[in-house]
Amino acid sequence: MSENGHCALVTGASRGIGAAIATGLAADGVPVGVNYRRDREGADHVVADIEEAGGRALAVQADVAQAGAEKELFSELEEHFGPVLVLVNNAGTRADALAPQIDDEAWEHVIETNLSAAFRTTRRALRAMLRARFGRVVNVASIVGQRANPGQANYAASKAGLVALTKTVAAEVARRSVTVNAVAPGFVETELTEGVSRELVEAVPARRAGTPEEVAACVRFLASEQASYVTGALLTVDGGLTA
């Protein structure tokens, strides 16, 4: 059990933005569940970094795209650290192609991973949050949900849906001091963005890609006590690309 009786869960946290978020939340004093699907080595590395810095973390395996996987995931964290009162839905995937070439499998896999999984983990987390009259849900969306990027119809639909989910749930639970927000990264240097056109970077007013740590800093604020009056918001982190 943590000192303050609760913990954070970051899905898809074995590398990239998720790893930076997990590390940042742990630095803020919250025990963190580092979720991974296949990359146990990466998750263990994140946990080791957190513990070396004096934090507490646990690597927890689950494919959140699979319905029901969240049940065991939450149970393990609750037993180890206490209730999950900070949830960051970061797990995401891409299967890029022009719309006529996206088959049903590619569509469903992206929607299940990026949107349905976030709904299921949020639904599970809200039980404890509503009882505690405190909770923070932060969804990692994308500027692609608001700005067309040809070849990513499935990804864009999942991220736009995630923003709509964020706003709706935020309105439902605000009276219980539970906040639900989203961050929308632009071009950030991670494995997920490998292969994305470098012309996108040239279009960024800041003239550079973002870092996972810059996105994590925004998530840390939204998960903090200081953000208690911020809910239903979308915080864009894109170097001015959508300005």
Order of alpha helices (4+ residues) and beta strands (2+ residues): beta-alpha-beta-alpha-beta-alpha-beta-alpha-alpha-beta-alpha-beta-alpha-alpha-beta
